[in-house]
Amino acid sequence: MIKRLTKHGNSLALVIDRSVLDLLKIDRETPLDVSTDGQALIISPVRDVERLDRFQKVLESANRKYGRALERLAE
């Protein structure tokens, strides 16, 4: 599916088709996580904010503890 951004005030908006919203069980009240991997825009529904926060903390802790070792392994 190829989409174009539409003008929305001084911003641009991406209109998501109803079929995609229904498939992902997203509505206007669903919080969305917008991120990037440097190449693509990633939009995903946040299902459990507390769980996401705990995961982020564990991920940051692991990165502090093992980040250098993981970088060396990646070389």
Helices and strands as residue ranges (DSSP letters): E 6-8, E 11-13, H 18-24, E 32-36, E 41-45, H 49-74
